[in-house]
Amino acid sequence: MAKVSVIGLGYIGLPTSVVVAMAGHSVLGVDINPKTVETINSGKAHIEEQGLDELVAKTTKDGSFKAFTTVQPADVYLIIVPTPFTGESKQPDMKYVRQAATDIAPFIKEGDLVVLESTSPVGSTKNDVAKVILDIRPELTGKIYFAFCPERAIPGNTLHELVHNDRTVGGIDEASTAKAVEFYTSYIKGDILQTTSDTAEMVKLTENASRDVQIAFANELSLVCDDLGLDVWKVIELANHHPRVNILQPGPGVGGHCIAVDPWFIVASSPKNTPLMRTAREVNDSKPNWVVEQVKKAINEKQKTEKPVIGLLGLAFKPDVDDLRESPSVTVATTLKNSTDAEIMVCEPYINHHEIFNLSPLDELLEKSNILVMLTDHSEFKNISAEKLKNKIIIDTRGTFK
């Protein structure tokens, strides 16, 4: 078994660390946030994920996993850091990947494996990892291995999917692919699909861009149905009875660090050839603004008889997680706060504090609000009784109350 250094202990890095440790490897996690490191070493997870607290407690107690704020020498280095895009230009920002490569370079020895797992533009493994490291350590040219292996996991079921889903592994050469496959076979039960690093990078982007386009269709359809006075969820339900139709569900937009970001990497790499992907991103990015307009119409209606009190259900980007990254629910809430004088109440059961909003218990929100906006369909919200919805204007972006 190997010493494995996991660079970045966030929503994927931390679960990866514990499943690799459970497979018998010695995991040396690295994160620049001292509080994160302290929390992990005390046996607790700093993020919400089903089953994660138990595995962090187990692996830190038995010594198979320990977190640090600096890189430790290892045999395998997994880079799992953020890859955002920059401002209005929507260009990939690879500074965190390049910094991680720079940080591990002094510790790498002959025979080591370096894998980029962060979702990245085509060519990143070669240009932002291998080249950066070999520019610092030219004596290691041809003596170490580089590969790309993106995760396939969804918040709420990450621990299971990291182990059981198929994974695409691509090295910068055949020897690197074989070395990476050997490592991932040690803990992954799904199929290991071998290819090149460039192809593996494009596969990951393609998976998320495809989902984005499909969601954009559903979101655009929801606008059309609203304009025509039709129930979009009933339309989709009936249309999906066609054996070759599978329309996804609309919502307030698209969130999370993957689908809301990754299509821009493809658009940036070939802008002339991606009008559909660009449009899909624009459709999904604009959906929160449409939701805000529906709420403002409700405010104007309520003002005729009483003071409007808006109850917002959920801030996370998907149900039953605490992940607020790129969340359209947050966009709706923030836009309403900045553009209306109405009282706003927010219930988000998966976080204890928010920098902008005071969080309210569900019962209090239901009692005081007269405009109810379903943004994130947490399980708790699905059990709200019809009695508690009486006399409220309901804006249901998820079809929860249909």
Phi, psi and omega per residue, in radians:
M1 nan 2.760 -2.975
A2 -1.930 2.818 2.879
K3 -1.503 2.190 -3.051
V4 -2.099 2.155 3.073
S5 -1.750 2.083 3.116
V6 -1.813 2.004 -3.095
I7 -1.646 1.879 -3.079
G8 1.850 1.959 -3.063
L9 -2.004 0.910 3.135
G10 -1.661 -2.524 -3.020
Y11 -1.112 -0.422 3.066
I12 -1.911 -0.679 -3.091
G13 -1.067 -0.738 -3.127
L14 -1.213 -0.869 3.068
P15 -1.024 -0.674 3.091
T16 -1.057 -0.737 -3.123
S17 -1.023 -0.778 -3.062
V18 -1.300 -0.619 3.134
V19 -1.251 -0.582 3.069
V20 -1.186 -0.715 3.094
A21 -1.120 -0.691 3.129
M22 -1.122 -0.409 3.126
A23 -1.430 -0.042 3.068
G24 1.905 -0.072 3.088
H25 -1.382 2.808 3.017
S26 -1.707 2.015 -3.008
V27 -1.845 2.232 3.122
L28 -2.031 1.621 -3.073
G29 -1.378 2.628 -3.135
V30 -2.306 2.270 3.034
D31 -2.543 2.493 -3.077
I32 -1.361 -0.182 -3.126
N33 -1.597 1.939 -3.108
P34 -1.050 -0.596 3.140
K35 -1.150 -0.700 3.083
T36 -1.049 -0.807 -3.139
V37 -1.093 -0.757 3.136
E38 -1.099 -0.760 3.134
T39 -1.068 -0.801 -3.125
I40 -1.105 -0.800 -3.100
N41 -1.199 -0.279 3.039
S42 -1.487 -0.005 3.083
G43 1.622 0.353 -3.108
K44 -2.234 2.649 3.054
A45 -1.545 2.506 3.124
H46 -1.656 0.032 3.089
I47 -2.240 2.777 -3.140
E48 -1.568 2.080 3.077
E49 -2.765 2.268 -3.063
Q50 -0.964 2.148 3.085
G51 1.459 -0.103 -3.037
L52 -1.255 -0.741 -3.138
D53 -0.966 -0.758 -3.098
E54 -1.115 -0.737 -3.110
L55 -1.282 -0.599 3.058
V56 -1.108 -0.775 3.125
A57 -1.057 -0.770 -3.087
K58 -1.164 -0.834 -3.027
T59 -1.318 -0.546 3.070
T60 -1.292 -0.579 3.131
K61 -1.205 -0.721 -3.115
D62 -1.477 -0.033 3.044
G63 1.483 0.073 -3.137
S64 -1.381 -0.211 3.133
F65 -2.470 2.240 3.061
K66 -2.473 2.508 -3.106
A67 -1.829 2.583 -3.136
F68 -2.408 2.840 3.028
T69 -1.661 -0.105 3.114
T70 -2.284 2.750 -3.108
V71 -1.168 2.448 3.065
Q72 -2.002 2.573 3.126
P73 -1.029 2.450 -3.099
A74 -2.651 -3.113 3.079
D75 -1.813 -0.526 3.130
V76 -2.234 2.352 3.123
Y77 -2.109 2.088 3.103
L78 -1.865 2.078 3.124
I79 -1.675 1.957 -3.089
I80 -2.309 1.225 -3.069
V81 -2.045 2.896 -3.107
P82 -1.125 2.573 3.014
T83 -2.295 1.372 -3.119
P84 -1.381 3.124 2.960
F85 -1.963 2.848 -3.023
T86 -1.753 2.053 2.938
G87 0.696 -2.469 -3.064
E88 -1.216 -0.443 -3.078
S89 -1.279 -0.346 -3.138
K90 1.009 0.546 3.098
Q91 -1.540 2.490 3.123
P92 -1.059 2.421 3.101
D93 -1.936 1.845 -3.032
M94 -1.752 0.321 -3.045
K95 -1.124 -0.604 -3.121
Y96 -1.241 -0.651 3.079
V97 -1.141 -0.819 -3.127
R98 -1.125 -0.632 3.103
Q99 -1.171 -0.712 3.102
A100 -1.076 -0.755 3.112
A101 -1.084 -0.719 3.108
T102 -1.098 -0.725 -3.079
D103 -1.185 -0.621 -3.095
I104 -1.503 -0.311 -3.049
A105 -0.907 -0.780 -3.109
P106 -1.125 -0.330 -3.029
F107 -1.701 -0.222 -3.028
I108 -1.305 2.469 3.111
K109 -2.187 2.939 3.132
E110 -0.986 2.328 3.112
G111 1.630 -0.109 -3.121
D112 -1.287 2.744 3.101
L113 -1.999 2.286 3.070
V114 -2.080 2.139 -3.113
V115 -2.121 2.265 2.990
L116 -1.593 2.112 3.060
E117 -1.864 -0.326 3.137
S118 -1.062 2.339 3.083
T119 -1.040 2.184 -2.934
S120 -2.534 2.736 3.078
P121 -1.107 2.785 3.118
V122 -1.048 2.279 3.134
G123 1.733 -0.073 -3.036
S124 -1.170 -0.684 -3.132
T125 -1.051 -0.720 3.135
K126 -1.285 -0.800 -2.958
N127 -1.564 -0.637 -3.035
D128 -1.755 -0.162 3.101
V129 -2.092 -1.162 -3.060
A130 -1.047 -0.860 -3.101
K131 -1.113 -0.725 3.137
V132 -1.065 -0.789 -3.108
I133 -1.196 -0.777 -3.081
L134 -1.283 -0.411 3.012
D135 -1.160 -0.574 3.117
I136 -1.443 -0.651 -3.078
R137 -2.167 1.149 -3.079
P138 -1.062 -0.411 -3.133
E139 -1.179 -0.230 -3.132
L140 -1.642 0.056 -3.138
T141 -1.006 2.191 -3.129
G142 1.379 0.051 -3.075
K143 -2.025 -0.078 3.088
I144 -2.280 2.953 -2.979
Y145 -2.085 2.447 -3.142
F146 -2.258 2.382 3.134
A147 -2.619 2.903 3.053
F148 -2.138 2.302 3.103
C149 -2.548 1.673 -3.113
P150 -1.299 2.589 3.064
E151 -1.307 2.694 2.928
R152 -2.225 1.669 -3.079
A153 -2.704 2.638 -3.135
I154 -2.101 2.375 3.099
P155 -0.953 2.398 -3.079
G156 1.761 -0.409 3.110
N157 -2.443 0.449 -2.992
T158 -1.088 -0.810 -3.057
L159 -1.042 -0.725 3.115
H160 -1.192 -0.810 -3.019
E161 -1.239 -0.553 3.096
L162 -1.058 -0.527 -3.104
V163 -1.632 -0.691 -2.945
H164 -1.725 -0.330 3.127
N165 -1.298 2.655 2.998
D166 -1.140 2.590 3.127
R167 -2.253 2.480 3.055
T168 -1.675 2.203 -3.124
V169 -2.144 2.197 3.129
G170 -2.352 2.138 3.095
G171 -1.643 2.913 3.093
I172 -1.347 -0.199 3.023
D173 -2.697 3.008 -3.064
E174 -1.096 -0.658 3.140
A175 -1.123 -0.670 3.122
S176 -1.179 -0.696 3.096
T177 -1.056 -0.807 -3.123
A178 -1.100 -0.713 3.135
K179 -1.116 -0.754 -3.136
A180 -1.177 -0.723 3.116
V181 -1.046 -0.716 3.112
E182 -1.024 -0.744 -3.137
F183 -1.203 -0.864 -3.054
Y184 -1.185 -0.488 3.082
T185 -1.120 -0.375 -3.080
S186 -1.240 -0.315 3.139
Y187 -2.428 -0.156 -3.127
I188 -1.695 2.299 3.140
K189 -1.687 -0.300 3.057
G190 -1.291 3.078 3.115
D191 -1.253 2.511 3.042
I192 -1.777 2.009 -3.057
L193 -1.755 2.040 -2.992
Q194 -1.632 2.413 3.091
T195 -2.797 -2.814 3.081
T196 -1.639 2.861 3.141
S197 -1.106 -0.711 3.135
D198 -1.077 -0.783 3.139
T199 -1.153 -0.741 3.128
A200 -1.062 -0.694 3.112
E201 -1.103 -0.736 -3.137
M202 -1.216 -0.604 3.116
V203 -1.040 -0.817 -3.129
K204 -1.077 -0.790 3.124
L205 -1.114 -0.668 -3.125
T206 -1.131 -0.721 3.132
E207 -0.998 -0.813 -3.074
N208 -1.355 -0.601 3.090
A209 -1.154 -0.648 3.100
S210 -1.079 -0.802 3.110
R211 -1.068 -0.711 -3.100
D212 -1.086 -0.754 3.130
V213 -1.111 -0.730 -3.133
Q214 -1.159 -0.695 3.100
I215 -1.169 -0.668 3.123
A216 -1.048 -0.682 3.086
F217 -1.053 -0.803 -3.139
A218 -1.115 -0.729 3.135
N219 -1.153 -0.716 3.106
E220 -1.156 -0.678 3.094
L221 -1.078 -0.638 3.133
S222 -1.117 -0.604 3.098
L223 -1.186 -0.750 3.128
V224 -1.086 -0.808 -3.113
C225 -1.123 -0.680 3.088
D226 -1.091 -0.720 -3.138
D227 -1.122 -0.549 -3.100
L228 -1.693 0.024 3.121
G229 1.298 0.533 -3.115
L230 -1.933 2.729 3.095
D231 -1.514 1.866 -3.055
V232 -1.095 -0.599 -3.115
W233 -1.210 -0.608 3.067
K234 -1.211 -0.711 3.107
V235 -1.037 -0.824 -3.123
I236 -1.145 -0.741 3.140
E237 -0.994 -0.804 -3.109
L238 -1.268 -0.693 3.138
A239 -1.114 -0.599 -3.111
N240 -1.254 -0.088 3.017
H241 -1.293 -0.279 3.027
H242 -1.144 2.342 -3.020
P243 -1.135 -0.315 -3.117
R244 -2.061 0.378 3.106
V245 -2.104 2.300 3.104
N246 -2.503 1.375 -3.119
I247 -1.403 2.350 3.116
L248 -1.362 3.111 -3.094
Q249 -1.628 2.418 3.070
P250 -1.302 2.965 3.110
G251 -2.817 -2.839 -3.136
P252 -1.426 0.011 -3.091
G253 2.606 -2.758 3.114
V254 -2.270 2.321 -3.130
G255 -2.254 -2.959 -3.079
G256 1.532 2.833 -3.051
H257 -1.401 -0.150 -3.051
C258 -1.715 -1.252 -2.999
I259 -1.127 -0.588 -3.105
A260 -1.363 -0.165 -3.052
V261 -2.080 -0.846 -2.917
D262 -1.046 -0.630 3.125
P263 -1.004 -0.520 3.122
W264 -1.113 -0.477 3.117
F265 -1.161 -0.661 3.087
I266 -1.235 -0.765 3.131
V267 -1.027 -0.746 -3.121
A268 -1.136 -0.551 -3.093
S269 -1.381 -0.415 -3.104
S270 -2.647 1.188 -3.000
P271 -1.072 -0.541 -3.107
K272 -1.261 -0.367 -3.010
N273 -1.889 0.206 -3.035
T274 -2.262 0.809 3.123
P275 -1.144 -0.590 -3.128
L276 -1.192 -0.821 -3.132
M277 -1.124 -0.692 3.100
R278 -1.103 -0.791 -3.131
T279 -1.118 -0.706 3.105
A280 -1.038 -0.760 3.104
R281 -1.069 -0.731 -3.118
E282 -1.178 -0.669 3.090
V283 -1.074 -0.847 -3.090
N284 -1.224 -0.618 3.100
D285 -1.204 -0.449 -3.103
S286 -1.516 -0.246 -3.060
K287 -1.071 -0.669 3.087
P288 -1.021 -0.598 3.128
N289 -1.152 -0.638 3.084
W290 -1.128 -0.725 3.112
V291 -1.065 -0.754 3.127
V292 -1.030 -0.724 3.139
E293 -1.132 -0.635 3.091
Q294 -1.134 -0.672 3.117
V295 -1.163 -0.708 3.135
K296 -1.124 -0.628 3.061
K297 -1.106 -0.702 3.120
A298 -1.147 -0.663 3.100
I299 -1.051 -0.804 3.141
N300 -1.089 -0.622 3.129
E301 -1.214 -0.792 -3.108
K302 -1.167 -0.578 -3.096
Q303 -1.067 -0.331 -3.139
K304 -1.213 -0.443 -3.038
T305 -2.190 -0.454 -3.091
E306 -2.813 2.977 3.119
K307 -1.256 2.190 -3.142
P308 -1.220 2.331 3.003
V309 -2.248 2.017 -3.051
I310 -1.614 2.200 3.045
G311 -1.870 1.984 -3.125
L312 -1.725 2.146 -3.125
L313 -1.734 1.810 3.029
G314 1.682 2.459 3.022
L315 -2.141 -0.387 -3.114
A316 -1.136 2.785 -3.078
F317 -1.393 -0.301 3.089
K318 -2.581 2.861 -3.049
P319 -1.195 2.560 2.954
D320 1.119 0.542 2.988
V321 -2.399 2.940 3.122
D322 -1.806 0.240 -2.996
D323 -1.460 1.980 -3.118
L324 -1.783 0.086 -3.072
R325 -1.076 2.203 3.102
E326 0.966 0.437 -3.027
S327 -1.245 2.201 3.065
P328 -1.153 -0.447 3.096
S329 -1.105 -0.706 3.085
V330 -1.147 -0.692 3.114
T331 -1.068 -0.778 3.112
V332 -1.070 -0.844 -3.098
A333 -1.079 -0.791 -3.118
T334 -1.158 -0.729 3.134
T335 -1.111 -0.727 3.101
L336 -1.109 -0.732 3.140
K337 -1.072 -0.645 -3.063
N338 -1.525 -0.187 -3.014
S339 -2.177 0.002 3.103
T340 -2.360 2.786 3.071
D341 -1.748 0.018 -3.105
A342 -1.187 2.630 3.061
E343 -1.203 2.347 -3.105
I344 -2.122 2.239 3.046
M345 -2.025 2.506 -3.094
V346 -2.272 2.325 3.010
C347 -2.080 2.088 3.046
E348 -2.384 1.670 -2.988
P349 -1.194 -0.214 -3.053
Y350 -1.706 0.033 3.016
I351 -2.299 2.707 -3.109
N352 -1.715 -0.322 -3.047
H353 -2.667 2.551 3.021
H354 -2.381 2.432 -3.039
E355 -1.158 -0.475 -3.053
I356 -1.802 -0.714 -2.992
F357 -1.927 2.464 2.903
N358 -1.372 2.273 -3.095
L359 -1.603 2.426 -3.099
S360 -2.014 2.566 2.992
P361 -1.102 2.660 -3.079
L362 -1.037 -0.792 -3.096
D363 -1.058 -0.714 3.138
E364 -1.159 -0.731 3.126
L365 -1.090 -0.781 -3.139
L366 -1.142 -0.565 -3.131
E367 -1.256 -0.687 -2.986
K368 -1.661 -0.460 -3.059
S369 -1.422 2.603 3.012
N370 -2.110 -0.053 2.961
I371 -2.177 2.069 -3.060
L372 -1.983 2.209 -3.096
V373 -2.084 1.968 3.079
M374 -1.459 1.953 -3.122
L375 -1.880 -0.752 -3.132
T376 -2.252 2.033 -2.975
D377 -1.481 1.155 3.030
H378 -1.039 2.661 -3.126
S379 -0.968 -0.682 -3.133
E380 -1.027 -0.631 -3.101
F381 -1.294 -0.459 -3.098
K382 -1.231 -0.258 -3.120
N383 -1.684 0.134 3.119
I384 -1.141 2.247 -3.073
S385 -1.316 2.714 3.112
A386 -1.060 -0.564 -3.135
E387 -1.046 -0.687 -3.093
K388 -1.369 -0.114 3.119
L389 -1.708 -0.089 -3.081
K390 -1.078 2.505 3.043
N391 1.122 0.332 3.072
K392 -1.954 2.549 2.914
I393 -1.427 2.163 -3.060
I394 -1.934 2.203 3.038
I395 -1.989 1.820 -2.980
D396 -1.879 1.723 -3.082
T397 -1.413 -0.121 -3.061
R398 -2.023 -0.079 -3.106
G399 1.270 0.393 -3.063
T400 -1.213 -0.665 -3.040
F401 -1.719 0.196 -3.045
K402 -1.112 nan nan
